[in-house]
């Protein structure tokens, strides 16, 4: 009955109906012996700083995939709470629904985490720049794995989607879910990765895998003129305060293939003189999004 009503509404051109997301346990049939295991994870925390804030919830959803970006079985998931040892800020409880009572005396099962990671070749998060530093603090086994980001490793704007927020992506793919709890965020993220991209029509996971395989370069514009800071910011440079012995300078992460062009830009438009040897570091998926950079 509902399907007929939905069809009538959408055929009118005046309505679009979205459905509540129902998690699935498989997207494709058996894929043979060439399947690999990845894990989609999400973490809830007491704040934004991995050095001072604490994890309060972790969800990990392992799944099988192939090199063409097809997702097969979703394997048994893990979800655990962790007592941060201090009250959860009120705004965090309001956003996540996680209270002090829910986490009291709880701890994440690191043996289970280690077990899942033992067969994992890739970790995916939606905003891995946030999740990865927290995970590396929690368990150092996350440091050696390859990471990808379903927010940053797919160019959603090129696909005609204005926002890369997970709940907005879900809306554009015709479903909704109750966000800001770790497991459902993972399942929704995987559901999006199982789809074709709206403009290129490529499998979303395949596009993410191709992006994760790239080599980037972090280039520091050391000693750039102070009055060029606004130009550097417009170009996408970020400021590094030089903590932990790093460079106190503006920096940018670019594809290795764009390095020569970026150096030419710095010489012509920023330094306005021949460049010396600016410091740089190659980045692959083992290092990308890590606080160790």
C-alpha positions in Angstrom: 0.0 0.0 0.0 2.7 2.5 1.0 4.8 1.8 -2.1 1.8 2.8 -4.3 1.4 6.0 -2.4 5.1 6.8 -2.6 5.0 6.2 -6.3 2.1 8.5 -6.8 3.7 11.3 -4.7 7.0 11.1 -6.4 5.5 10.9 -9.9 3.7 14.2 -9.2 7.1 16.0 -9.1 6.1 17.9 -6.0 7.3 15.3 -3.4 10.3 13.3 -2.5 9.9 10.5 0.0 12.8 9.2 2.0 12.8 6.0 4.1 14.1 5.1 7.5 17.4 3.1 7.1 17.2 -0.5 7.9 20.7 -2.1 8.4 21.5 -5.0 6.1 24.0 -7.9 6.6 25.0 -8.4 2.9 25.2 -6.3 -0.3 26.5 -8.9 -2.7 26.6 -12.7 -2.8 29.8 -14.7 -2.1 32.8 -13.2 -3.9 35.3 -16.0 -3.8 38.8 -16.1 -2.4 39.9 -12.6 -3.4 37.8 -10.7 -0.8 39.6 -8.6 1.8 38.3 -7.3 5.1 38.0 -3.6 6.0 36.4 -2.0 9.0 34.2 1.1 9.2 34.4 2.7 12.6 33.0 5.7 14.4 34.0 7.1 17.8 32.1 9.4 20.2 34.3 11.5 22.5 34.1 14.1 25.3 35.4 16.7 22.9 37.5 17.5 19.8 41.1 17.3 21.1 42.6 13.8 21.0 45.3 14.9 23.4 43.0 16.0 26.2 39.6 14.5 25.5 38.5 10.9 25.9 36.7 8.2 23.9 33.3 7.3 25.4 32.0 5.0 22.6 33.5 3.0 19.8 31.8 1.1 17.1 33.5 -1.1 14.5 31.7 -2.8 11.6 34.0 -5.2 9.7 33.0 -6.1 6.2 34.2 -7.9 3.1 35.0 -6.1 -0.1 36.8 -6.6 -3.4 39.1 -4.3 -5.5 36.1 -3.2 -7.6 34.5 -1.6 -4.7 31.8 -4.2 -4.1 30.7 -4.8 -0.5 29.8 -8.4 0.5 29.1 -9.6 4.0 29.0 -7.3 7.0 30.7 -9.3 9.8 29.9 -9.3 13.5 30.2 -5.7 14.8 31.7 -4.4 18.0 30.3 -1.6 20.1 31.6 -0.6 23.5 31.4 2.2 26.0 34.3 3.7 27.9 34.3 5.6 31.2 36.3 8.8 30.6 37.0 9.2 34.3 35.2 12.5 34.5 31.7 13.9 33.7 30.6 13.9 30.1 30.0 17.6 29.0 26.4 18.4 28.8 26.5 19.4 25.2 28.1 16.0 24.3 25.4 14.1 26.1 22.8 16.2 24.3 24.3 15.4 20.9 25.1 11.8 21.4 22.5 10.7 24.0 25.4 9.1 26.0 25.2 9.8 29.8 27.5 9.4 32.7 25.4 6.5 33.9 25.7 4.6 30.6 29.5 4.7 30.7 30.1 4.3 34.4 32.6 1.5 35.0 32.7 0.6 31.3 35.8 0.0 29.2 36.4 -0.8 25.5 37.4 -4.4 25.0 40.8 -4.0 23.4 41.2 -7.8 22.9 38.1 -7.7 20.7 39.5 -4.6 18.9 42.8 -6.4 18.3 41.0 -9.5 17.0 39.0 -7.4 14.4 42.1 -5.5 13.3 44.1 -8.7 12.9 42.3 -9.4 9.6 41.8 -5.8 8.5 43.6 -4.2 5.6 41.8 -0.8 5.7 40.1 1.3 8.3 37.4 3.8 7.1 35.9 6.6 9.1 33.7 9.6 8.2 36.1 12.4 9.0 39.2 10.2 9.7 41.2 13.3 10.5 39.1 13.3 13.8 38.8 9.6 14.5 42.3 8.4 13.7 44.2 10.4 16.4 41.7 9.2 19.1 42.1 5.6 17.9 45.9 5.8 17.9 45.7 7.0 21.5 43.4 4.2 22.4 45.4 1.4 20.8 48.7 1.6 18.9 47.7 -1.1 16.5 45.7 1.5 14.6 49.0 3.3 13.7 50.2 0.7 11.2 47.0 0.3 9.3 45.9 2.0 6.1 43.2 4.6 6.6 40.6 6.1 4.3 37.9 8.8 4.8 34.4 8.6 3.4 34.1 12.4 3.9 37.4 13.5 2.3 38.4 10.7 -0.1 35.4 11.2 -2.3 34.9 14.5 -4.0 31.2 14.9 -3.1 30.9 18.4 -4.6 32.0 17.1 -8.0 29.2 14.6 -7.6 26.7 17.4 -7.2 26.3 17.1 -3.4 26.9 20.3 -1.5 27.6 18.9 1.9 29.7 15.8 2.9 28.0 15.5 6.3 26.9 11.9 6.8 23.2 12.6 7.5 23.0 14.9 4.5 24.6 12.3 2.2 22.0 9.8 3.6 19.2 12.3 2.7 20.6 12.6 -0.9 20.6 8.8 -1.2 16.9 8.6 -0.1 17.1 7.5 3.5 17.3 8.9 7.0 18.6 7.5 10.4 19.0 8.6 13.9 22.6 9.9 13.9 25.3 10.5 16.5 25.5 7.0 17.8 28.5 5.1 16.7 27.1 1.8 15.3 24.3 3.3 13.2 26.7 5.9 11.8 28.9 3.1 10.6 26.1 1.1 9.1 24.7 4.3 7.3 28.2 5.1 6.1 28.7 1.6 4.6 25.2 1.8 3.0 26.3 5.0 1.2 29.6 3.4 0.1 27.6 0.5 -1.4 25.9 2.9 -3.8 26.9 4.4 -7.1 28.0 8.0 -7.1 25.3 10.3 -8.5 27.3 12.0 -11.3 30.2 9.7 -12.2 28.1 6.6 -11.6 31.3 4.9 -10.2 30.9 2.7 -7.1 31.4 4.9 -4.1 33.7 2.4 -2.4 35.9 2.0 -5.5 36.4 5.8 -5.7 37.4 5.8 -2.1 39.9 3.0 -2.6 41.4 4.7 -5.6 41.8 7.9 -3.6 43.3 6.0 -0.6 46.0 4.5 -2.8 47.4 7.9 -3.9 50.6 9.4 -2.6 50.4 13.0 -1.3 53.1 15.4 -0.3 52.9 17.7 2.7 54.8 20.9 1.8 55.8 23.5 4.3 56.2 27.1 3.1 58.8 27.8 5.7 59.7 31.5 6.2 56.9 32.6 3.9 56.4 36.4 4.1 53.9 37.3 6.9 51.8 39.6 4.6 51.1 36.6 2.3 49.3 34.7 5.0 45.8 35.5 3.6 46.8 34.3 0.1 48.1 31.1 1.6 44.9 30.5 3.5 42.9 31.1 0.3 45.0 28.5 -1.4 44.2 25.9 1.3 47.3 26.2 3.5 47.0 25.6 7.2 49.1 26.9 10.0 51.4 24.6 12.0 52.5 26.1 15.4 55.6 23.9 15.4 54.6 21.8 18.4 56.6 18.7 19.1 59.6 19.9 17.1 57.7 20.4 13.9 57.9 23.3 11.5 56.3 26.6 12.5 55.0 27.4 9.1 52.1 27.3 6.6 51.7 23.9 5.0 49.5 22.2 2.4 48.8 18.5 1.5 48.7 18.0 -2.3 48.9 15.1 -4.7 52.5 14.2 -5.6 51.7 14.9 -9.2 50.9 18.5 -8.3 54.1 19.2 -6.5 56.0 21.0 -9.3 53.0 23.3 -10.0 52.7 24.2 -6.3 56.4 25.0 -6.0 56.1 27.2 -9.0 53.2 29.0 -7.4 55.1 29.6 -4.2 58.1 31.0 -6.1 56.1 33.3 -8.3 53.3 34.5 -6.0 54.4 34.1 -2.4 58.2 34.2 -2.0 58.7 36.1 -5.3 62.3 34.8 -5.6 63.9 31.5 -6.3 63.0 28.9 -3.7 65.4 26.9 -1.6 64.7 23.4 -0.7 61.4 23.6 1.2 60.7 20.7 3.6 58.2 18.1 2.5 57.0 14.7 3.5 55.4 12.0 1.4 52.1 10.7 2.7 50.3 7.4 2.0 47.3 5.9 3.6 49.4 4.5 6.5 50.1 8.1 7.6 47.3 10.1 6.2 45.0 11.6 8.8 47.4 10.6 11.6 48.4 13.0 14.4 51.9 11.7 13.8 52.2 14.1 10.9 
